[in-house]
């Protein structure tokens, strides 16, 4: 067993723990976008519908690339200054 913080990790799971601990998402679900950025659900869907924030479907789930969201926010910041 290996102690990681307050949890004991069996040797067979050690590699999984190391490889997944710092993985950054490439895309957010709608709920994750709303948690990460203070914007209303209606406004977000309006921005998605007008393609100001590009999105794609994975099965029935709508996803927004993190890079697309960051580009939109940067453009908004530059427009405001």
Secondary structure, 3 states (H helix, E strand, C coil): CEEECCEEECHHHHHHHHHHCCCCCCEEEHHHHHHHCCCCHHHHHHHHHCCCCCCEEECCEEEEEHHHHHHHHHHHHHHHC
